[in-house]
Amino acid sequence: MVEAQEDFMQEQETKIIKGNVAAAYAAKSARVQVISAYPITPQTTVVEKLSEFVDKGEMPGTQYIKVESEHSVMASIIGASVAGTRTFTATSGQGLFYMYEMVHWAAGTRLPIVTTIASRGPAPPWNIWADFTDVISCRDTGWMISFASGHQEIYDDILMSYKICEDHDILLPKFVAYGGFILSHTSKPVIIEDQEAVDAFLPPLPDERGWPHIFLDPERPMMHGNLIMPSGFYSEFRLKIHHTMMLAKQKIKETARDFEKAFGRNYGNGLVEEYKLNDAEIAILNYGELAMQIEQAVDELREEGYKVGCAKLRYFRPFPTEEVIDISKKVKILGVMDRATAFGSPTGGPVSSEVKSSLYNSGVSTKIVPIIAGLGGREVNLEQQKNQLKALVKLNETGEYPKDMIDGTFWDGLLEVE
Amino acid sequence: MNKIKWKNICEDKEKRPEVQQYRNWEELPPIPISLPIEASMGMTGDWRTFRPIINKELCTKCGICWMYCPEGVIRKNEEGDYEVDFSFCKGCGVCAKECPNKSIEMIRESEVKHG
């Protein structure tokens, strides 16, 4: 047993660290009380770093549980959260799939659990590199899902997540996803905020009464996770999850504003970020790391005279329907770039299908071009993103679609071996 | 943000209601909670097909049936005899199986009633 350093207080410091380490620092800054861990690439170094913090006594009062599988990770995190503690874990790809039963259980019990996903491609073919299909497979679980596009955003979004999830009107769990290896294992400067400033930003840790809707007290027993007969309030409890998700959009916006006030970093309206859209004719909506890189592509094309812009989707659940309609209104053609698959869906890409669905009946006639690229960690470099934008410019001018339009979706960068 | 309409059960620990009644989805708390009241799921004794009958002549009052009963419906009365609460006994037969002296017999309910 390592003696906890009761007076341990992190001061604001810029560190050059990997994305996974930024996630670990965020959990530490948030003073999480229970961490449950099982290793899986590319997430492993998140929980490794946290075990190091706990071992050094830098996280006083934090309990670190080692379990035998991801299913048990989420089961133990649920137990800890039901007892009224701030909890954290991390997983990836196959680990998340193994956790899946408990993922539903956490949302149904309305527990404000925060989990990071260093996203990786589902197997087979075996793959451990960036691809958001893993977290998107949790679309209908009742978890909020956001994407971080850079190292600092991983740290910042985890802090914002606790503020959003623990709101007594919300009480839902949340995934913070970022591309495996591309962000998880590369290093960049990250500002780790002053502990007192983080404490002031976040809600206080729950007291012995726990969360407002549930508490464990052996003297006054209660049961949760009850059976509800078909004639009972089952539909109504499900409706409440959906309705809360819709209300959460407001809380997400408020939290982004509060965050900017506290720490000076801006994340648009919290749900989406726009970049040079006001006079743009063509734009591409991205999420995750490619949403940051494409800003450079836009800058370079604008120097060549192209009227292009881009937008970044920060949240997939709740889906920012109104905000996406507003973005679409500003341009003639909107590309929607998925680093993920939704087999058999209208477009084959999960976000492009949502965007198309959002626009139906909105009166906006912007052409949506679904794009899929970068699956399984395939590199999507600056030149490729410039070419995607140019392809949409050409479509606007000549009506000619890119070569690899397959089933209505532009599959960019398919291999062709001579 | 909409204000919370449901009753925060942690606010007033001592005055928690025994049974909470809701009229519609907006009044519901985030999750269903059951508080311990008798027969919240009905009188489960209705489910019974076989009834355990304790033979007092053979019973040694060892308490093994009381210990094994998965429903906790076997009690020791003032005379020291073990009794089954048939309002809730589901007739699983674990007591009869575990009784070391074979002093519990499982009898079909129809036969108990008619004969």
Chai-1 contact restraints between the chains, C-beta under 6 A:
chainA,res_idxA,chainB,res_idxB,connection_type,confidence,min_distance_angstrom,max_distance_angstrom,comment,restraint_id
A,T109,B,I31,contact,1.0,0.0,6.0,A-B,restraint_1
A,R110,B,P30,contact,1.0,0.0,6.0,A-B,restraint_2
A,R110,B,I31,contact,1.0,0.0,6.0,A-B,restraint_3
A,D169,B,M1,contact,1.0,0.0,6.0,A-B,restraint_4
A,D169,B,I4,contact,1.0,0.0,6.0,A-B,restraint_5
A,L171,B,P30,contact,1.0,0.0,6.0,A-B,restraint_6
A,R209,B,C10,contact,1.0,0.0,6.0,A-B,restraint_7
A,P212,B,N8,contact,1.0,0.0,6.0,A-B,restraint_8
A,P212,B,C10,contact,1.0,0.0,6.0,A-B,restraint_9
A,H213,B,P29,contact,1.0,0.0,6.0,A-B,restraint_10
A,H213,B,P30,contact,1.0,0.0,6.0,A-B,restraint_11
A,H213,B,I31,contact,1.0,0.0,6.0,A-B,restraint_12
A,F215,B,C10,contact,1.0,0.0,6.0,A-B,restraint_13
A,P221,B,P36,contact,1.0,0.0,6.0,A-B,restraint_14
A,M222,B,I33,contact,1.0,0.0,6.0,A-B,restraint_15
A,M222,B,L35,contact,1.0,0.0,6.0,A-B,restraint_16
A,M223,B,S34,contact,1.0,0.0,6.0,A-B,restraint_17
A,H224,B,I31,contact,1.0,0.0,6.0,A-B,restraint_18
A,H224,B,I33,contact,1.0,0.0,6.0,A-B,restraint_19
A,N226,B,P32,contact,1.0,0.0,6.0,A-B,restraint_20
A,N226,B,S34,contact,1.0,0.0,6.0,A-B,restraint_21
A,E236,B,W25,contact,1.0,0.0,6.0,A-B,restraint_22
A,E236,B,L28,contact,1.0,0.0,6.0,A-B,restraint_23
A,L239,B,W25,contact,1.0,0.0,6.0,A-B,restraint_24
A,Q250,B,M1,contact,1.0,0.0,6.0,A-B,restraint_25
